[in-house]
Structure formats: C-alpha cells, structure tokens
C-alpha cells in the first residue's frame, strides 16, 4: 500500500536528532528520503551511545526509511552534485549552523531559482537571524534557555533536564508539520518556500501559561517535582512494596471518587479540599494524608482501587514494563526495523495513524553511502560510467 507521501522526494542533509527525526517521519509516511552524509565517516550521530553489531542505536533510532548517499561536502564537484539533487527534490532538510548552506553555494535564492517548487526546511537552535543565531545548540542548552530546565526538578532542588530530548523531538514534529503545510500551499500556488523550526521556539511553545504568568503577574513558576501545575492531588504514590503509581485526581469530578477509593469520602467535603483552588492551597496537608494511605498498600492494590473508581492513574513503568505492556503490544508500537547483521532491531513504531495510507517500515537506517550509486541513477539518471568516475575522484 502506498504511503501518504508516496512520490515525494526528500533530501536530508541533517544530523543528530531534530533533523534526522523529521526526515524519518517523512520516510515513515512514504517519502523517498535520501540521507546525505560526509564521505569521511558520516554524521557524528553514528558514533554516539550504545552500539549493536557495530551500529549506534542513537543513529538507528532516527534514520530508518532512508537511502544513504555519502559525498565530499567541501569538494566543488560534491557541492554541484548536491545542487543537482536539490533541483529534483520536493523537500530539503538541513540543520547546519546558519550561513553554512549559503557558503556551500546553496542559498535559498540559488536553490529556488533552480527548483521553484522546492521546500527548504531549516532547523536550528535559535533561528537563521537574530543575536543568538550563531550560538551552537543542543537539546539541553535549549531546555536551559527556554525555562524548561528551571521549571523541572524537585522543590528547592537544582534545575533538572527532562529525561528525553523534548526540544529536539518537538522541533522535529514542528518541522514535519511545516513541511506538510508547505506542500499543501504548493498545491495551490505551484511554488515552494522556506520553513523554519527551532529548538528555542519549540521549547517556548511547551511552557503553557508560565511565560504569560511572568509577564502579567510577575511570577516565576516554582519547581514542583511530580506535582501537576494546575490540579491537586496529582503526584507519585509509593506503595509499601516500594512501587510507584502516578495519580491525576485534581478536578472536581475525580477527587470525590479518589477520596471514596481511599475510604475517606469525608475529604471531598472538607472545606480545605472541596475545590481545586482549595486543594492547591492545602496540597502539603492533602498529600500527607494520601501518602500515609498509600504506604499501607502494595502498589498493585493502589492501582486496582483507583482504576476501579475510574480515577486516572498508571504504574510508573520501567522499560521492562513497557516491553510487556498489553496496550503497547496490541497497538504494535514496538516494531522490528531491518538490520543487515541482526536481521532486525526493535524500536518504537510510528506514532501517526493513517487508516487509508498507513506509515510503514520499509528499510532500516542506511550504511554510510550504501545507496550512492542507486540514488544518482534514480534521481539524476546518471549512467554507471559517470558514477564510477565520481567514486574514483572521491566525490562520492
């Protein structure tokens, strides 16, 4: 079955997380994604983190459903080859430091003159212009710069990173959304455009009301640990077996059910706790009562009682728990991605569901330059002799 983006050609010049994950999503949706890497060792992500059969899991996690082309970015002939590929592409994804593409002779004016239908997806830390444009940026720096890190952590404790790359992955999602919107606009106008996604702006978009509260009320958001910022009680309960259950019972429908499940229906009528404003104001006293109740029960019993009362709650899962989660299995959210040595490697599957044109795993991450000759023949109709000459010259 053809994917939703069948026939769309994507040139992916990016590395690390945000750009490659953007390209991977487009590939999952059916686009023909060509990953272009330096000929001298490929992108740095190939050398990050744990490895299996010589391959970085970090690299494999963001580069499935792509074909691989390796070339010399500094070679004028390599730059000309990139320009020829861009002239046939629908989307070009890049996350170089601003100005790098222009120094390679591949600025937007040049690219769009050769291919007016091209969509250029520019991913960066802080944007293509402005006082911070040239700052190097990784996810942790973006979490720090956007206030996410200051909001995260235990009360009175140090600023804390989120456990996953929230700025990188949200930037990848925004980049995909922008690329798809630009494709739709191209249907109407016949012309492509530049779209941008930045780690800073993605991080800022995740702040909900924190920035507005600062501007309007002069209030900095405190670090709350596992507490919800708006509804109480919402935090981790620890059972006597040392297992953890997270409960979200802060609204006026859930809290009476939660109190009933505790055997303390009187709490819902207590003036301190009868409204969410009151519960937020007296959260320390309320949590002391709840935590004492939870400490007398195993975590499985806490979970069973609260689920029977239709209170939102879940076990705080380990990776081992997730592997065995029946909902994860039912939804087929751990997929086998092809691998040339191991046969396959398990990864989280596509998070998008299109019932008529579903995402699919067609290939694993490419080896460095694995498909160079195939791509040049497919995209540029280059003959074998010309490809061989470029290989001999060290251009590809």
C-alpha positions as CSV (number, residue, x, y, z in Angstrom):
1,X,0.0,0.0,0.0
2,X,1.4,3.4,-1.0
3,X,2.1,5.8,1.8
4,X,0.6,9.3,2.1
5,X,3.8,10.9,0.8
6,X,4.5,8.4,-1.9
7,X,6.3,10.2,-4.8
8,X,7.7,13.0,-2.6
9,X,11.5,13.2,-2.7
10,X,13.3,14.4,0.4
11,X,17.0,15.4,0.5
12,X,18.1,15.1,4.2
13,X,21.4,16.9,4.9
14,X,20.8,16.9,8.7
15,X,22.5,15.2,11.6
16,X,21.9,14.3,15.3
17,X,18.2,14.3,16.3
18,X,15.8,17.0,15.2
19,X,16.6,17.0,11.5
20,X,17.0,13.2,11.1
21,X,13.9,12.5,13.1
22,X,12.0,14.9,10.8
23,X,13.3,13.0,7.8
24,X,12.4,9.7,9.4
25,X,8.8,10.7,9.9
26,X,8.6,11.8,6.3
27,X,10.0,8.4,5.3
28,X,7.6,6.6,7.5
29,X,4.8,8.4,5.6
30,X,6.1,7.1,2.3
31,X,8.5,9.7,1.1
32,X,11.7,8.7,-0.7
33,X,14.3,10.1,1.8
34,X,17.9,10.4,0.8
35,X,20.3,10.9,3.7
36,X,23.4,12.8,2.6
37,X,26.5,12.4,4.8
38,X,30.1,13.4,4.8
39,X,32.2,10.8,3.0
40,X,34.8,10.8,5.8
41,X,32.9,8.9,8.5
42,X,29.4,10.1,8.0
43,X,27.4,12.1,10.5
44,X,28.6,12.4,14.1
45,X,25.5,10.5,15.4
46,X,27.0,7.3,14.1
47,X,29.5,7.5,16.9
48,X,27.1,8.3,19.8
49,X,25.9,6.0,22.5
50,X,25.5,2.2,22.8
51,X,26.2,0.1,19.7
52,X,24.8,-3.2,18.4
53,X,26.7,-5.1,15.7
54,X,28.9,-2.0,15.2
55,X,26.0,0.4,14.7
56,X,25.0,3.2,17.1
57,X,21.5,2.8,18.5
58,X,21.3,6.6,18.6
59,X,21.8,6.7,14.8
60,X,19.5,3.8,14.1
61,X,16.7,5.4,16.1
62,X,16.3,8.4,13.7
63,X,17.3,7.2,10.3
64,X,15.1,4.3,9.2
65,X,13.3,4.5,5.9
66,X,16.1,6.4,4.2
67,X,18.6,5.6,1.5
68,X,22.2,6.7,2.1
69,X,24.5,8.9,-0.1
70,X,28.0,9.9,1.0
71,X,29.9,12.7,-0.6
72,X,32.6,15.3,0.0
73,X,30.8,18.4,1.1
74,X,33.9,20.6,0.6
75,X,34.6,19.4,-3.0
76,X,33.2,21.9,-5.5
77,X,32.0,18.8,-7.5
78,X,30.3,17.5,-4.5
79,X,28.5,20.8,-4.0
80,X,27.4,20.8,-7.6
81,X,26.1,17.3,-7.1
82,X,24.1,18.5,-4.1
83,X,22.7,21.3,-6.2
84,X,21.6,18.9,-8.9
85,X,19.9,16.6,-6.4
86,X,18.2,19.6,-4.8
87,X,16.9,20.6,-8.2
88,X,14.9,17.4,-8.4
89,X,13.8,17.3,-4.7
90,X,10.5,18.3,-3.2
91,X,11.9,18.9,0.3
92,X,15.4,19.6,1.5
93,X,16.0,19.3,5.3
94,X,19.1,20.9,6.8
95,X,20.2,21.8,10.3
96,X,23.7,23.3,9.7
97,X,24.7,26.4,11.6
98,X,23.0,29.4,9.9
99,X,25.1,30.5,6.9
100,X,26.7,27.1,6.2
101,X,24.3,26.3,3.3
102,X,25.0,29.7,1.8
103,X,28.7,29.2,2.0
104,X,28.3,26.0,0.0
105,X,26.7,27.9,-2.8
106,X,23.3,26.5,-1.9
107,X,21.4,29.6,-0.5
108,X,17.7,29.9,-0.9
109,X,17.9,32.2,-3.9
110,X,20.1,29.7,-5.8
111,X,18.0,26.7,-4.8
112,X,14.7,28.2,-5.6
113,X,15.9,29.6,-8.9
114,X,16.8,26.1,-10.0
115,X,13.7,24.4,-8.4
116,X,10.8,26.9,-7.7
117,X,8.8,24.0,-6.2
118,X,11.4,23.2,-3.6
119,X,10.5,23.4,0.1
120,X,13.6,24.2,2.3
121,X,13.2,23.0,5.9
122,X,15.7,24.9,8.1
123,X,16.1,23.5,11.6
124,X,18.4,25.4,14.0
125,X,18.8,26.2,17.7
126,X,17.7,29.8,17.6
127,X,16.8,30.7,14.0
128,X,18.5,32.0,10.9
129,X,18.9,35.5,12.2
130,X,19.0,37.4,15.5
131,X,21.6,37.9,18.2
132,X,21.7,34.2,19.1
133,X,21.6,32.8,15.6
134,X,25.2,31.6,15.6
135,X,25.1,30.0,19.1
136,X,25.7,26.3,19.0
137,X,22.7,24.5,20.5
138,X,21.8,21.0,21.7
139,X,18.7,19.9,23.4
140,X,19.9,20.5,27.0
141,X,21.0,24.1,26.1
142,X,17.6,24.7,24.6
143,X,15.9,23.3,27.8
144,X,18.1,25.7,29.8
145,X,17.5,28.7,27.5
146,X,13.7,28.4,27.3
147,X,13.0,27.9,31.0
148,X,12.0,24.2,30.8
149,X,15.0,23.3,32.9
150,X,14.2,25.9,35.6
151,X,10.7,24.5,35.9
152,X,11.8,20.9,36.2
153,X,13.1,19.3,39.3
154,X,12.2,18.9,43.0
155,X,11.1,21.8,45.1
156,X,14.2,23.6,46.4
157,X,16.4,21.4,44.3
158,X,18.6,22.2,41.2
159,X,17.2,22.8,37.7
160,X,16.8,19.4,36.0
161,X,16.7,18.3,32.4
162,X,13.8,16.3,31.1
163,X,14.8,12.6,30.7
164,X,14.3,12.7,26.9
165,X,15.2,15.3,24.3
166,X,11.9,17.2,24.4
167,X,13.2,20.3,22.4
168,X,14.8,18.1,19.7
169,X,11.8,15.9,19.2
170,X,9.2,18.7,19.3
171,X,11.3,20.6,16.8
172,X,11.2,17.6,14.5
173,X,7.4,17.4,14.8
174,X,7.0,21.1,14.1
175,X,9.4,20.8,11.1
176,X,7.2,18.0,9.7
177,X,4.0,20.0,10.2
178,X,5.6,23.0,8.5
179,X,6.8,20.8,5.6
180,X,3.4,19.3,5.1
181,X,1.7,22.7,5.3
182,X,4.1,24.0,2.7
183,X,3.3,21.0,0.4
184,X,-0.4,21.9,0.7
185,X,0.4,25.6,-0.1
186,X,2.4,24.5,-3.1
187,X,-0.6,22.6,-4.4
188,X,-2.4,26.0,-4.5
189,X,0.5,28.3,-5.7
190,X,2.9,26.0,-7.5
191,X,5.8,27.4,-5.5
192,X,7.8,26.1,-2.6
193,X,9.0,28.2,0.3
194,X,11.4,28.3,3.3
195,X,10.1,26.9,6.5
196,X,11.9,27.1,9.9
197,X,11.7,25.1,13.1
198,X,14.0,26.0,16.1
199,X,14.8,24.3,19.4
200,X,14.2,27.6,21.2
201,X,10.8,28.3,19.7
202,X,9.7,24.7,20.2
203,X,10.7,24.8,23.8
204,X,8.9,28.1,24.4
205,X,5.7,26.5,22.9
206,X,5.7,23.9,25.7
207,X,5.6,26.4,28.5
208,X,1.7,26.6,28.7
209,X,1.0,29.6,30.9
210,X,4.4,30.0,32.6
211,X,5.6,32.8,30.3
212,X,2.3,34.6,30.4
213,X,2.2,34.4,34.2
214,X,5.6,36.0,34.3
215,X,4.6,38.9,32.0
216,X,1.2,39.6,33.5
217,X,1.7,38.6,37.2
218,X,5.4,38.9,37.7
219,X,5.6,35.3,39.0
220,X,8.3,32.8,38.3
221,X,7.0,29.2,38.1
222,X,8.3,27.1,41.0
223,X,9.8,23.6,40.6
224,X,7.1,21.2,41.7
225,X,8.7,17.7,41.3
226,X,6.0,15.3,40.2
227,X,3.1,17.6,41.1
228,X,0.8,18.9,38.3
229,X,1.0,22.6,37.9
230,X,-2.8,23.1,37.9
231,X,-4.6,20.3,39.7
232,X,-4.0,18.7,43.0
233,X,-3.6,15.9,44.0
234,X,-1.5,14.8,41.1
235,X,1.7,13.1,42.0
236,X,3.5,9.8,42.6
237,X,2.3,7.5,45.3
238,X,4.7,5.0,46.8
239,X,3.3,1.7,48.0
240,X,4.7,-0.4,50.8
241,X,6.3,-2.7,48.2
242,X,8.3,0.4,47.0
243,X,6.4,0.5,43.7
244,X,5.2,3.8,42.3
245,X,1.8,4.8,41.0
246,X,1.1,8.2,39.4
247,X,-2.4,9.6,40.1
248,X,-4.1,12.6,38.5
249,X,-7.2,13.3,40.6
250,X,-7.3,17.1,40.8
251,X,-10.5,18.1,39.2
252,X,-13.9,18.2,40.9
253,X,-15.2,15.0,39.2
254,X,-12.2,12.8,40.0
255,X,-11.3,13.9,43.5
256,X,-14.5,12.6,45.2
257,X,-14.0,9.3,43.5
258,X,-10.4,9.2,44.7
259,X,-11.5,10.0,48.3
260,X,-14.1,7.3,48.1
261,X,-11.5,4.8,46.9
262,X,-9.2,5.7,49.8
263,X,-12.1,5.0,52.2
264,X,-12.1,8.8,53.1
265,X,-15.2,10.2,51.4
266,X,-15.1,12.9,54.1
267,X,-12.1,14.5,52.3
268,X,-14.3,15.6,49.4
269,X,-16.5,17.6,51.8
270,X,-13.6,19.1,53.8
271,X,-13.6,22.9,53.1
272,X,-9.8,22.8,52.5
273,X,-10.1,20.2,49.8
274,X,-13.6,20.6,48.3
275,X,-12.5,22.7,45.3
276,X,-9.4,22.6,43.2
277,X,-8.4,26.0,44.4
278,X,-8.6,24.8,47.9
279,X,-6.7,21.6,47.2
280,X,-3.9,23.6,45.5
281,X,-3.7,25.9,48.5
282,X,-3.5,23.0,51.0
283,X,-1.6,20.5,48.9
284,X,1.0,19.7,51.6
285,X,-1.7,18.6,54.1
286,X,-3.6,16.7,51.5
287,X,-0.6,14.8,50.2
288,X,0.4,13.9,53.8
289,X,-3.0,12.1,54.2
290,X,-2.8,10.4,50.7
291,X,0.8,9.3,51.2
292,X,0.1,7.7,54.5
293,X,-2.8,5.8,53.0
294,X,-0.7,4.6,50.0
295,X,2.1,3.5,52.3
296,X,-0.2,0.8,53.8
297,X,-0.9,-0.8,50.4
298,X,1.1,-2.5,47.7
299,X,1.3,-0.5,44.5
300,X,-0.8,-3.1,42.7
301,X,-3.6,-2.7,45.2
302,X,-3.4,1.1,44.9
303,X,-3.7,0.8,41.2
304,X,-6.6,-1.6,41.3
305,X,-8.6,0.5,43.7
306,X,-8.1,3.7,41.8
307,X,-8.8,2.1,38.4
308,X,-12.0,0.6,39.8
309,X,-13.0,4.1,40.8
310,X,-12.3,5.4,37.3
311,X,-9.5,7.7,38.6
312,X,-6.8,8.5,36.1
313,X,-3.7,6.6,37.3
314,X,-0.9,4.4,35.9
315,X,2.0,2.5,37.3
316,X,5.3,4.3,36.8
317,X,6.7,2.0,34.2
318,X,10.2,0.7,33.7
319,X,11.4,-0.1,30.2
320,X,10.8,-3.8,31.1
321,X,7.2,-2.9,31.9
322,X,6.7,-1.1,28.6
323,X,8.0,-4.1,26.6
324,X,5.3,-6.3,28.2
325,X,2.5,-3.6,28.2
326,X,-0.5,-5.3,26.6
327,X,-1.7,-2.0,25.1
328,X,1.7,-1.3,23.5
329,X,1.6,-4.8,22.1
330,X,-2.0,-4.5,20.9
331,X,-1.2,-1.3,19.1
332,X,2.1,-2.8,17.7
333,X,4.1,0.1,19.0
334,X,7.4,-1.8,19.2
335,X,8.4,-2.6,15.6
336,X,11.2,-4.6,14.1
337,X,13.4,-2.3,12.0
338,X,15.5,-4.2,9.4
339,X,19.3,-4.5,10.2
340,X,21.9,-6.1,7.9
341,X,23.6,-8.1,10.6
342,X,21.0,-8.8,13.3
343,X,18.0,-9.1,11.0
344,X,16.1,-6.5,12.9
345,X,16.3,-4.2,15.8
346,X,13.3,-3.2,18.0
347,X,12.3,0.5,18.1
348,X,9.2,2.5,18.9
349,X,6.9,2.4,15.9
350,X,5.4,5.4,14.0
351,X,3.2,7.5,16.3
352,X,1.0,8.6,13.4
353,X,-2.1,6.6,12.4
354,X,-3.5,7.0,8.9
355,X,-6.0,4.3,8.2
356,X,-6.0,4.5,4.4
357,X,-2.4,5.3,3.8
358,X,-0.6,4.0,6.9
359,X,3.0,4.6,7.8
360,X,5.3,1.7,7.1
361,X,8.8,0.4,7.9
362,X,10.3,-0.3,4.5
363,X,14.0,-0.3,5.4
364,X,16.4,0.3,8.3
365,X,19.0,3.1,8.6
366,X,21.4,3.1,5.7
367,X,25.1,2.2,5.9
368,X,27.4,5.1,5.0
369,X,27.0,5.7,1.3
370,X,25.1,2.4,0.9
371,X,22.9,3.6,-1.9
372,X,25.0,6.3,-3.5
373,X,25.1,4.8,-7.0
374,X,21.4,3.7,-6.8
375,X,20.3,7.2,-5.8
376,X,22.3,9.0,-8.6
377,X,20.8,6.7,-11.1
378,X,17.3,7.1,-9.8
379,X,17.2,10.8,-9.1
380,X,19.6,12.1,-11.8
381,X,19.5,9.3,-14.4
382,X,23.3,9.2,-14.2
383,X,24.9,6.3,-16.0
384,X,27.3,3.8,-14.5
385,X,30.4,5.3,-16.1
386,X,29.7,8.8,-14.7
387,X,29.0,7.3,-11.2
388,X,32.2,5.3,-11.3
389,X,34.2,8.4,-12.3
390,X,32.8,10.3,-9.3
391,X,33.7,7.4,-7.0
392,X,37.2,7.3,-8.4
393,X,37.6,11.0,-7.8
394,X,36.5,10.7,-4.2
395,X,33.5,13.0,-4.7
396,X,31.1,10.2,-3.6
